[in-house]
Every structure is written in structure tokens, then in C-alpha cells.
Amino acid sequence: MATPVGLVALNSQRLIGLVRSGPLGGLWLFAWVLLAQLGHLIEHIAIAIIGSGLLGASFDSELSHLLFNGAIAVLSVLLVFTYPRNPWVYPLMVLSIFHGIEHVYIYSEYVKTGISNLPGLLAQGGAIGIVPLDRIDLHNVYNGVEIALMTLGLGYEVETKLAQAKE
């Protein structure tokens, strides 16, 4: 009889196998996460420059940020399990999970107060407030660093695949 832990391990291995054997030689997950995060950063930049996102107000809600950044955090954990030899997925996972935690806090404060665009945990005026940036600038930094890590991670995997193809 299979144990629950054994079933989770078996299903995890199947999921990782599906990711690795998918389109683009298994790089589709990296590519999708990178493109989604790039779109999210463009939305943040648009908000900073013109005061609203390109996709409209419904995509600039506390709930949409919570769900999107939560998804990126979960997918970054999947990237760690799928590409454990990739050195770039580990800092990506840590940063994206922290970014997700920041949005959990922001959303919980929004639910309590009804006020959106509160500073969060680390931004100037936030609960901890140790970073001298306002929320939008801090989150642009989070998103930019996440994109850099995703790009480096995808590049690492492409180089690995090319090297394997030469062998």
C-alpha cells in the first residue's frame, strides 16, 4: 500500500517530468514565468509614469497583485524542484516568496481598512519601513530583480541544453 508521502513524491516526479518534456525542450515554464513577470513589471512602470496600468483598474487591484505574485512564488518553487542544479532558481524562490508575503500583508491590511496602495512591510511608512522607497518603487525593484533572476536562470538552462546537444 502506498503511503501519502510516497504518493506526493510520485506525483511530484510526474509533474516535474511533464514540465521537462514539454514544449521548448522543457523550457516553456521558464519562458512563461519570465514573460508573465515582464508584463507585470510593464504594468508597474505604466502606473508609475501615467498613474494607471495599461490593462485597466481591475488588473491594479490588491487582489490581482496578491494572486499574481502568489502564483509567481508557487511557480518559482516548482522551478527549484524542476531545475535543482540551476543556481538562479534559489534566490528567485526566496525573493518571490518574500514578495508574495508582502502582498499577503498588504491584502490583509486592505481587507481590514478598505484602503488600497498601503506601503506594506518594508517600504517607507510600512510596518517595518526599513527601505527608503515608496511601495511602487520597491515593487518595481522586486519585479526587476525577479526578471533578472528568471533571465539568468533561463539562460543557464539554454546553455545546459546546448552543451548536452553537442555531446
C-alpha positions as CSV (number, residue, x, y, z in Angstrom):
1,M,0.0,0.0,0.0
2,A,1.4,3.4,-1.0
3,T,1.9,6.0,1.8
4,P,0.7,9.6,1.4
5,V,4.3,10.8,1.3
6,G,5.1,8.3,-1.4
7,L,2.1,9.4,-3.4
8,V,3.1,13.0,-3.2
9,A,6.7,12.2,-4.2
10,L,5.4,10.1,-7.1
11,N,3.0,12.8,-8.3
12,S,5.8,15.5,-7.9
13,Q,8.1,13.4,-10.0
14,R,5.4,13.1,-12.7
15,L,4.8,16.8,-12.7
16,I,8.5,17.6,-13.0
17,G,8.7,15.0,-15.8
18,L,5.8,16.8,-17.6
19,V,7.5,20.1,-17.3
20,R,10.8,18.9,-18.5
21,S,9.3,17.0,-21.5
22,G,7.0,19.9,-22.6
23,P,7.4,22.4,-25.4
24,L,10.7,24.2,-26.0
25,G,12.6,21.2,-24.6
26,G,11.1,21.8,-21.2
27,L,11.9,25.5,-21.1
28,W,8.3,26.6,-21.5
29,L,7.8,27.0,-17.8
30,F,10.8,29.4,-17.5
31,A,9.7,31.3,-20.6
32,W,6.1,31.6,-19.4
33,V,7.1,32.8,-15.9
34,L,9.5,35.3,-17.4
35,L,7.0,36.7,-19.9
36,A,4.3,37.0,-17.3
37,Q,6.6,38.8,-14.9
38,L,7.8,41.1,-17.6
39,G,4.2,42.0,-18.4
40,H,3.6,42.7,-14.7
41,L,6.7,44.9,-14.5
42,I,5.4,46.9,-17.5
43,E,2.1,47.4,-15.7
44,H,4.0,48.7,-12.6
45,I,6.1,51.1,-14.8
46,A,2.9,52.3,-16.5
47,I,1.4,53.0,-13.1
48,A,4.5,54.9,-12.1
49,I,4.6,57.0,-15.3
50,I,0.9,57.6,-16.2
51,G,-0.9,56.8,-13.0
52,S,-2.7,53.7,-14.2
53,G,-1.9,50.3,-15.7
54,L,-2.3,49.5,-19.4
55,L,-4.7,46.7,-18.7
56,G,-7.1,48.8,-16.6
57,A,-8.0,49.3,-13.0
58,S,-9.2,45.7,-12.5
59,F,-5.6,44.5,-13.0
60,D,-4.3,47.0,-10.5
61,S,-6.3,45.7,-7.5
62,E,-4.8,44.4,-4.3
63,L,-6.4,41.0,-5.0
64,S,-4.9,40.8,-8.5
65,H,-1.5,41.6,-7.1
66,L,-1.9,39.0,-4.4
67,L,-3.0,36.3,-6.8
68,F,-0.3,37.1,-9.4
69,N,2.6,37.3,-7.0
70,G,1.4,34.2,-5.2
71,A,1.4,32.3,-8.5
72,I,4.9,33.5,-9.2
73,A,6.0,32.3,-5.8
74,V,4.5,28.9,-6.3
75,L,5.9,28.6,-9.8
76,S,9.4,29.6,-8.5
77,V,9.2,26.7,-6.1
78,L,8.3,24.4,-9.0
79,L,11.3,25.8,-10.9
80,V,13.5,24.8,-7.9
81,F,12.2,21.2,-8.0
82,T,12.4,21.1,-11.8
83,Y,15.9,22.6,-12.2
84,P,17.7,21.8,-8.9
85,R,21.1,22.4,-10.4
86,N,20.3,25.8,-11.6
87,P,21.9,28.3,-9.2
88,W,19.5,31.2,-10.2
89,V,16.2,29.5,-9.1
90,Y,17.1,29.6,-5.4
91,P,17.4,33.3,-5.0
92,L,14.4,33.7,-7.3
93,M,12.4,31.5,-5.0
94,V,13.4,33.3,-1.8
95,L,12.7,36.7,-3.3
96,S,9.4,35.8,-4.9
97,I,8.1,34.1,-1.7
98,F,9.0,37.2,0.2
99,H,7.3,39.4,-2.4
100,G,4.3,37.1,-2.1
101,I,4.3,37.5,1.7
102,E,4.5,41.3,1.3
103,H,1.3,41.1,-0.8
104,V,-0.4,38.8,1.7
105,Y,0.3,41.5,4.3
106,I,-0.9,44.3,2.0
107,Y,-4.1,42.5,1.1
108,S,-4.8,41.7,4.8
109,E,-4.4,45.4,5.6
110,Y,-6.7,46.3,2.7
111,V,-9.4,43.9,3.9
112,K,-9.1,45.4,7.4
113,T,-9.1,49.1,6.4
114,G,-10.6,49.2,2.9
115,I,-7.6,51.4,1.9
116,S,-5.6,50.3,-1.1
117,N,-2.0,51.1,-2.0
118,L,-0.8,50.9,1.6
119,P,3.0,50.7,1.9
120,G,3.3,47.1,3.0
121,L,6.1,45.7,5.1
122,L,9.4,47.2,4.0
123,A,8.6,50.3,2.0
124,Q,8.8,53.7,3.5
125,G,5.9,54.1,6.0
126,G,5.3,50.3,6.1
127,A,5.0,48.1,9.1
128,I,8.8,47.6,9.2
129,G,9.7,50.5,6.9
130,I,13.4,49.9,6.5
131,V,13.6,50.6,2.8
132,P,13.7,54.3,1.8
133,L,11.4,53.7,-1.2
134,D,7.7,54.1,-1.6
135,R,5.7,51.0,-2.4
136,I,5.6,51.3,-6.2
137,D,9.3,51.8,-6.4
138,L,10.1,48.9,-4.1
139,H,7.8,46.6,-6.0
140,N,9.5,47.7,-9.3
141,V,12.8,46.7,-7.7
142,Y,11.3,43.3,-6.6
143,N,9.9,42.7,-10.1
144,G,13.1,43.9,-11.9
145,V,15.3,41.6,-9.8
146,E,12.9,38.7,-10.3
147,I,13.1,39.3,-14.0
148,A,16.9,39.4,-13.9
149,L,17.0,36.1,-12.0
150,M,14.5,34.5,-14.3
151,T,16.5,35.6,-17.4
152,L,19.7,34.3,-15.8
153,G,18.0,31.0,-14.9
154,L,16.5,30.6,-18.4
155,G,19.9,31.4,-20.0
156,Y,21.6,28.8,-17.7
157,E,19.1,26.1,-18.9
158,V,19.5,27.1,-22.5
159,E,23.3,26.8,-22.2
160,T,23.0,23.5,-20.4
161,K,20.7,22.1,-23.2
162,L,23.1,23.4,-25.9
163,A,26.0,21.8,-24.2
164,Q,24.1,18.5,-23.9
165,A,23.2,18.6,-27.6
166,K,26.9,18.9,-28.5
167,E,27.8,15.8,-26.6
